[in-house]
Amino acid sequence: MQETITSFLSEVSGIVWGVPLIVLLLGTGIYLTIILRGLQFRTLIPSLYLAFVKRHEEGEGDISHFQALMTALSATVGVGNIAGVATAIAVGGPGAMFWMWVTGLLGMATKYSEAVLAVKYREVDKFGTMSGGPMYYISKGLGLRWLGMLFAIFASIAAFGIGNMVQSNSVADAMQTAFGVPPWISGLVMCVGTGLVIVGGIQSIAKATSAIVPFMLIFYVIGSSIILYVYRENIPHAFYLIFSHAFSPAAAAGGFIGSTISQTVRIGVARGIFSNESGLGSSPIAAAAAKTQNPVGQALVSMTQTFIDTIIICTFTGVVIISSGFWMSGETGATLTALAFESRLPAGAGAAILGISLAFFAYSTLLGWCYYGEKAIEYIFKERAVKPYRLVFTVAVLVGAVVKLELVWTFADVMNGLMAFPNLVGLLGLSRVVVDETKKYLDHEIARAR
């Protein structure tokens, strides 16, 4: 029975994450880039300054610009940055990396627009904290409460799957593989750790992610850099393969079966979107909690999330895999990344780097998605549902660490993809609002500079 359900959901997932959704997500990014006149390229440096140098801004909200960014990054920088990139290269060849970059750069405009709308249409709940995201701007901005409710339902279900049990299972598997830790011990530690963090709500989650995320990003970049130093002579050729195979088929070699251009583009775009979540509507929920006087201020910071996730972190993974030559091994997913990390290093060193990185990536994703799910549940059932939700979410962490999750993963994958449809309706329907808010902000900044 379970196999039948899993098979059915796999077919549904293939439809949901098929060409129409990918074209819609990519097309939205192109459209928003055009009407915003390439804002993500013009304002990238000032946006990074706002995020990492000028961390605090006066205004209504619960957490700082930086904390909102770290909470959003905690949810997006995850297993997909390791296993997803490897799968894209294993299926589409090195050229898939190029299309992940394209998706990331266009996705920055989408991420920016989501955050503008999330802050503009946010509201204060009975706890005195900010609530915002697609469900609010769809409902208040477009007057389509039923569609906002649909998004909240999809998000709340996805939070328990891809945002909870799938992540705790990944941590438990990584700890068992790298250090021999039994899954139930990893699950228990995460269960307690998660409960202690989420009981304090967004401020507690933001403090935790602001400590974890910078460390895990720096650790992964340093670990990847060590591998790249070993393969330093192959790096120029790796970039040559990325650009040349982006527009020509990657021929079969070794265990690699070869790819077509359409396959390379499709898998690169799909994995890029899956990694940075631009257009899916999850991260603007965190953006809505930020202290800011203007929606555009936080949106510029939120935009850097996609740049960090795809252009930096995914690139390190991809170049390591291609430089090592193991992209032709026939392996895929985390196994392929592990081969690249473990080769030509002292025994166990590469596995330790990857295991620790996977653990932090997955655990931080769990914390970020807890907040997303909490706000989705609150939108559906109001504030009374928040405490029971946190309890169930915490218990689910332990369950996820010790059970088989193929069915859960597939179902959550479907819900994650379905989140995009109502969110994209909101983005496209309110795109002129984004343009108007941007113009007002930039005009104000120009006048102030004079």
Secondary structure in CASP SS format (residue, H / E / C, confidence):
PFRMAT SS
TARGET T0000
AUTHOR 0000-0000-0000
METHOD secondary structure of the structure
MODEL  1
M C 1.00
Q H 1.00
E H 1.00
T H 1.00
I H 1.00
T H 1.00
S H 1.00
F H 1.00
L H 1.00
S H 1.00
E H 1.00
V H 1.00
S H 1.00
G H 1.00
I H 1.00
V H 1.00
W C 1.00
G C 1.00
V H 1.00
P H 1.00
L H 1.00
I H 1.00
V H 1.00
L H 1.00
L H 1.00
L H 1.00
G H 1.00
T H 1.00
G H 1.00
I H 1.00
Y H 1.00
L H 1.00
T H 1.00
I H 1.00
I H 1.00
L C 1.00
R C 1.00
G C 1.00
L H 1.00
Q H 1.00
F H 1.00
R H 1.00
T C 1.00
L H 1.00
I H 1.00
P H 1.00
S H 1.00
L H 1.00
Y H 1.00
L H 1.00
A H 1.00
F H 1.00
V C 1.00
K C 1.00
R C 1.00
H C 1.00
E C 1.00
E C 1.00
G C 1.00
E E 1.00
G C 1.00
D C 1.00
I E 1.00
S C 1.00
H H 1.00
F H 1.00
Q H 1.00
A H 1.00
L H 1.00
M H 1.00
T H 1.00
A H 1.00
L H 1.00
S H 1.00
A H 1.00
T H 1.00
V C 1.00
G C 1.00
V H 1.00
G H 1.00
N H 1.00
I C 1.00
A H 1.00
G H 1.00
V H 1.00
A H 1.00
T H 1.00
A H 1.00
I H 1.00
A H 1.00
V H 1.00
G H 1.00
G C 1.00
P C 1.00
G H 1.00
A H 1.00
M H 1.00
F H 1.00
W H 1.00
M H 1.00
W H 1.00
V H 1.00
T H 1.00
G H 1.00
L H 1.00
L H 1.00
G H 1.00
M H 1.00
A H 1.00
T H 1.00
K H 1.00
Y H 1.00
S H 1.00
E H 1.00
A H 1.00
V H 1.00
L H 1.00
A H 1.00
V H 1.00
K H 1.00
Y C 1.00
R C 1.00
E E 1.00
V E 1.00
D C 1.00
K C 1.00
F C 1.00
G C 1.00
T C 1.00
M E 1.00
S E 1.00
G C 1.00
G C 1.00
P H 1.00
M H 1.00
Y H 1.00
Y H 1.00
I H 1.00
S H 1.00
K H 1.00
G H 1.00
L H 1.00
G C 1.00
L C 1.00
R H 1.00
W H 1.00
L H 1.00
G H 1.00
M H 1.00
L H 1.00
F H 1.00
A H 1.00
I H 1.00
F H 1.00
A H 1.00
S H 1.00
I H 1.00
A H 1.00
A H 1.00
F H 1.00
G H 1.00
I H 1.00
G H 1.00
N H 1.00
M H 1.00
V H 1.00
Q H 1.00
S H 1.00
N H 1.00
S H 1.00
V H 1.00
A H 1.00
D H 1.00
A H 1.00
M H 1.00
Q H 1.00
T H 1.00
A H 1.00
F H 1.00
G C 1.00
V C 1.00
P C 1.00
P H 1.00
W H 1.00
I H 1.00
S H 1.00
G H 1.00
L H 1.00
V H 1.00
M H 1.00
C H 1.00
V H 1.00
G H 1.00
T H 1.00
G H 1.00
L H 1.00
V H 1.00
I H 1.00
V C 1.00
G C 1.00
G H 1.00
I H 1.00
Q H 1.00
S H 1.00
I H 1.00
A H 1.00
K H 1.00
A H 1.00
T H 1.00
S H 1.00
A H 1.00
I H 1.00
V H 1.00
P H 1.00
F H 1.00
M H 1.00
L H 1.00
I H 1.00
F H 1.00
Y H 1.00
V H 1.00
I H 1.00
G H 1.00
S H 1.00
S H 1.00
I H 1.00
I H 1.00
L H 1.00
Y H 1.00
V H 1.00
Y C 1.00
R H 1.00
E H 1.00
N H 1.00
I H 1.00
P H 1.00
H H 1.00
A H 1.00
F H 1.00
Y H 1.00
L H 1.00
I H 1.00
F H 1.00
S H 1.00
H H 1.00
A C 1.00
F C 1.00
S C 1.00
P C 1.00
A C 1.00
A C 1.00
A C 1.00
A E 1.00
G C 1.00
G C 1.00
F E 1.00
I C 1.00
G C 1.00
S C 1.00
T C 1.00
I H 1.00
S H 1.00
Q H 1.00
T H 1.00
V H 1.00
R H 1.00
I H 1.00
G H 1.00
V H 1.00
A H 1.00
R H 1.00
G H 1.00
I H 1.00
F H 1.00
S H 1.00
N H 1.00
E C 1.00
S C 1.00
G C 1.00
L C 1.00
G C 1.00
S C 1.00
S C 1.00
P H 1.00
I H 1.00
A H 1.00
A H 1.00
A C 1.00
A C 1.00
A E 1.00
K C 1.00
T E 1.00
Q C 1.00
N C 1.00
P H 1.00
V H 1.00
G H 1.00
Q H 1.00
A H 1.00
L H 1.00
V H 1.00
S H 1.00
M H 1.00
T H 1.00
Q H 1.00
T H 1.00
F H 1.00
I H 1.00
D H 1.00
T H 1.00
I H 1.00
I H 1.00
I H 1.00
C H 1.00
T H 1.00
F H 1.00
T H 1.00
G H 1.00
V H 1.00
V H 1.00
I H 1.00
I H 1.00
S H 1.00
S H 1.00
G C 1.00
F H 1.00
W H 1.00
M H 1.00
S C 1.00
G C 1.00
E C 1.00
T C 1.00
G H 1.00
A H 1.00
T H 1.00
L H 1.00
T H 1.00
A H 1.00
L H 1.00
A H 1.00
F H 1.00
E H 1.00
S C 1.00
R C 1.00
L C 1.00
P C 1.00
A C 1.00
G C 1.00
A H 1.00
G H 1.00
A H 1.00
A H 1.00
I H 1.00
L H 1.00
G H 1.00
I H 1.00
S H 1.00
L H 1.00
A H 1.00
F H 1.00
F H 1.00
A H 1.00
Y H 1.00
S H 1.00
T H 1.00
L H 1.00
L H 1.00
G H 1.00
W H 1.00
C H 1.00
Y H 1.00
Y H 1.00
G H 1.00
E H 1.00
K H 1.00
A H 1.00
I H 1.00
E H 1.00
Y H 1.00
I H 1.00
F H 1.00
K C 1.00
E H 1.00
R H 1.00
A H 1.00
V H 1.00
K H 1.00
P H 1.00
Y H 1.00
R H 1.00
L H 1.00
V H 1.00
F H 1.00
T H 1.00
V H 1.00
A H 1.00
V H 1.00
L H 1.00
V H 1.00
G H 1.00
A H 1.00
V H 1.00
V C 1.00
K C 1.00
L C 1.00
E H 1.00
L H 1.00
V H 1.00
W H 1.00
T H 1.00
F H 1.00
A H 1.00
D H 1.00
V H 1.00
M H 1.00
N H 1.00
G H 1.00
L H 1.00
M C 1.00
A H 1.00
F H 1.00
P H 1.00
N H 1.00
L H 1.00
V H 1.00
G H 1.00
L H 1.00
L H 1.00
G H 1.00
L C 1.00
S H 1.00
R H 1.00
V H 1.00
V H 1.00
V H 1.00
D H 1.00
E H 1.00
T H 1.00
K H 1.00
K H 1.00
Y H 1.00
L H 1.00
D H 1.00
H H 1.00
E H 1.00
I H 1.00
A H 1.00
R H 1.00
A H 1.00
R C 1.00
END
